[in-house]
Amino acid sequence: MSVSPSVREVLARRIAGEIILSNKPGATMRKWRELFGVSQTTLSDKMVLSPSVISDYESGRRKSPGTKFVRRFVWALLKIDEERGSRFTREFAKLTSSPSMAVVDLREFPIPVRVEYLCKAIKGEVVACSSLNVRDVLGYTVVDSKKTIETLSGFEYSQLFGATTERALIFTNIGNENSPMMLIRMSSLKPKVAVFHGVKPDEYSIRLAEYDRIPLIYSALPTVEQLVKSLRRLYRIALRRKLGKAVRPPPKVST
């Protein structure tokens, strides 16, 4: 399925705007490069420059990139993705109407992934509805809980589900004011499982999960970076399985 030029333009503006306005533009560049699944070498080849230039910007060794460099950076990402079939552009384009940047990561698994493997990957413990026979998820979305609650409209919330609701909806940066489970409770769209990262679900959140019959998982991984890294490793394992390569279940994550 092709992607219209207008979709690419909206997405390009979103990426460029976030980089330019970021307090840490290099880290933001790295975030988008990794979201598109592009290596530093591949990106530098497309931009016709040394890989060390990309590395220096991402690590902060170089000063903030100018608008011309950011424009080249964004063009190269979108061009590489277009040459790969525009898969990531289509996924992220679903979220371009959101002003909040609440989404940390989003993936559709190439094959169904067992919930028990998801738990192993994120060092997860099922704290509600453990008896439900929920075996597989087809994707995941990692969101910043505070930004999601504070800024997303009902329509934008629906975009968190990507291509299917048969996914894990993973909440990070959870505050004390409102339970993320209230978002799920108030919506007609329900994820296959919900995950709290870094904060163990309270009794109220557990009751809401049980009311909606949604398994609730607590992830004890120390940082969001480790969480995303573990999920992407799980994605790569699923991709290898789809390609028919023998793989082992996700390893236990060391803290």
C-alpha positions in Angstrom: 0.0 0.0 0.0 1.4 3.4 -1.1 1.7 6.4 1.2 0.6 9.8 0.0 3.1 12.7 -0.2 0.9 14.6 2.2 1.3 11.9 4.9 5.1 12.0 4.5 5.1 15.8 4.7 3.1 15.8 7.9 5.3 13.2 9.4 8.5 15.0 8.3 7.3 18.2 9.9 6.6 16.4 13.1 10.0 14.7 13.3 11.9 17.9 12.3 9.9 20.0 14.8 10.6 17.7 17.7 14.3 17.7 16.9 14.6 21.5 16.6 12.6 22.2 19.7 14.2 19.5 21.8 16.6 20.3 24.7 18.6 17.3 23.6 18.3 17.2 19.8 20.9 14.5 19.4 19.0 12.1 21.6 15.8 12.9 19.7 17.6 12.2 16.4 18.7 8.8 17.8 15.1 8.1 19.0 13.7 8.6 15.5 16.5 6.7 13.8 15.9 3.7 16.0 12.1 3.9 15.6 12.6 3.6 11.9 15.0 0.7 12.4 17.8 2.5 10.5 21.5 2.0 11.5 23.9 4.9 11.7 25.9 3.5 8.7 22.8 3.1 6.5 21.7 6.6 7.4 25.1 8.2 6.8 25.3 6.5 3.5 22.0 7.9 2.4 23.1 11.4 3.6 26.5 11.0 2.0 28.6 11.7 5.1 30.7 9.8 7.6 29.0 7.6 10.2 31.0 9.5 12.9 28.9 12.6 12.1 25.7 10.9 13.1 27.4 9.4 16.1 28.7 12.7 17.3 25.3 14.4 17.0 23.5 11.6 18.9 26.1 11.5 21.7 26.2 15.3 22.1 29.8 15.7 21.0 28.6 18.0 18.2 26.5 21.1 18.8 22.9 21.2 17.9 22.3 20.5 14.2 21.1 23.3 12.0 17.8 23.3 10.1 19.5 22.2 6.8 21.0 19.2 8.5 17.8 18.3 10.2 16.0 18.5 6.8 18.5 16.1 5.3 18.3 13.8 8.3 14.5 13.6 8.0 14.5 13.2 4.2 17.0 10.3 4.5 14.9 8.5 7.1 11.8 8.7 5.1 13.6 7.8 1.8 15.1 4.7 3.4 11.7 3.7 4.8 10.1 4.3 1.4 12.6 2.0 -0.2 11.7 -0.7 2.4 8.0 -0.4 1.6 7.0 2.5 3.9 6.1 0.2 6.7 7.2 2.5 9.5 5.9 5.6 7.8 2.4 4.0 7.8 2.6 3.1 11.4 3.8 6.5 12.7 1.5 8.4 10.3 -1.4 7.2 12.4 -0.1 9.2 15.2 0.8 12.5 13.5 -2.4 14.3 14.5 -1.4 13.9 18.2 0.1 17.1 19.6 1.4 15.5 22.7 4.2 13.2 21.6 2.8 10.7 24.1 3.9 7.7 22.1 7.3 6.4 23.0 7.3 3.3 20.7 4.8 1.4 18.6 5.2 -1.9 16.8 3.0 -4.5 15.1 4.5 -8.0 15.6 5.1 -10.0 12.4 3.6 -13.0 14.1 1.5 -13.5 17.3 3.7 -13.3 20.4 2.9 -15.3 23.6 2.1 -13.1 26.6 4.5 -15.2 28.7 7.3 -14.2 26.3 6.3 -10.6 26.6 6.4 -10.9 30.4 9.9 -12.5 30.3 11.1 -9.7 27.9 9.9 -6.8 30.2 10.5 -8.6 33.5 6.7 -8.6 34.0 4.4 -9.9 36.7 0.7 -10.4 36.1 -1.1 -8.7 39.0 -4.7 -8.8 37.8 -6.8 -11.3 35.8 -4.0 -13.9 35.7 -6.5 -16.7 35.3 -7.8 -15.4 31.9 -6.7 -17.4 29.0 -5.0 -14.6 27.1 -2.2 -16.2 25.1 -1.0 -13.9 22.3 -0.6 -10.2 21.4 -0.2 -8.9 17.9 1.7 -5.7 18.8 2.5 -3.1 21.5 2.3 0.6 22.2 4.5 2.3 24.8 3.1 5.6 26.0 3.9 8.4 28.5 1.0 8.1 30.9 1.0 11.7 32.0 1.1 13.1 28.5 -1.6 10.7 27.4 -3.9 11.7 30.2 -3.3 15.4 30.0 -3.4 16.0 26.2 -5.0 13.2 24.1 -8.5 13.5 22.9 -10.8 10.5 22.5 -10.0 10.2 18.8 -6.2 10.5 19.4 -6.5 7.8 22.2 -7.9 5.4 19.6 -4.7 6.0 17.5 -2.6 4.4 20.2 -3.9 1.0 19.1 -2.1 1.1 15.7 -3.4 -1.6 13.4 -5.2 -3.7 16.0 -6.5 -3.7 19.6 -4.9 -7.2 20.1 -1.9 -5.6 21.6 -0.1 -4.6 24.9 -0.8 -1.0 25.9 2.2 -0.1 28.1 2.2 2.9 30.4 5.3 4.7 31.5 5.8 7.8 33.6 2.8 7.0 35.7 1.8 9.7 38.2 -0.2 9.5 41.4 -3.2 11.6 40.3 -5.0 9.4 37.8 -4.8 5.7 37.0 -4.0 4.9 33.4 -6.7 2.2 33.7 -9.3 5.0 33.8 -8.4 5.7 30.1 -9.1 2.1 29.2 -12.2 2.0 31.4 -13.8 5.1 29.6 -13.0 3.9 26.1 -14.8 1.3 24.0 -11.4 0.2 22.7 -9.7 -2.3 25.0 -6.1 -3.7 24.7 -5.4 -7.3 25.0 -3.2 -6.6 28.1 -2.2 -3.5 30.0 1.2 -2.9 31.4 2.4 -0.5 34.2 6.1 0.2 34.0 8.0 1.3 37.1 5.0 1.8 39.3 3.2 -1.2 40.8 -0.5 -1.0 40.2 -2.6 0.1 43.2 -5.8 -1.7 44.3 -8.0 0.8 42.3 -6.1 0.0 39.1 -6.4 -3.7 39.7 -10.1 -3.4 40.4 -10.6 -1.6 37.1 -8.6 -4.2 35.2 -10.6 -7.0 36.7 -13.9 -5.1 35.9 -12.9 -5.0 32.2 -11.3 -8.4 32.4 -7.9 -7.2 31.1 -4.8 -8.8 32.4 -2.6 -6.2 34.1 1.1 -6.6 34.1 3.7 -4.8 36.2 7.1 -4.3 34.6 10.0 -3.9 37.0 12.6 -2.9 34.4 14.5 0.1 35.8 14.3 2.5 32.9 12.1 3.3 29.9 15.2 2.8 27.6 15.6 -0.8 28.9 11.9 -1.4 28.4 11.9 -0.2 24.8 15.1 -2.1 24.1 13.7 -5.3 25.4 10.5 -4.9 23.4 12.4 -4.3 20.2 14.5 -7.4 20.9 11.2 -9.3 21.2 10.1 -7.8 17.9 13.3 -9.0 16.2 12.8 -12.5 17.6 9.3 -12.6 16.2 10.6 -11.4 12.9 13.2 -14.2 12.8 10.6 -16.8 13.6 8.4 -15.5 10.8 11.4 -15.9 8.5 11.8 -19.5 9.7 15.0 -19.1 11.7 15.3 -21.1 14.9 15.4 -18.9 18.0 15.2 -19.2 21.7 12.7 -17.6 24.0 13.6 -14.1 25.1 16.4 -14.2 27.8 15.8 -12.9 31.3 16.6 -9.2 31.6 19.4 -8.3 34.0 18.9 -5.2 36.1 
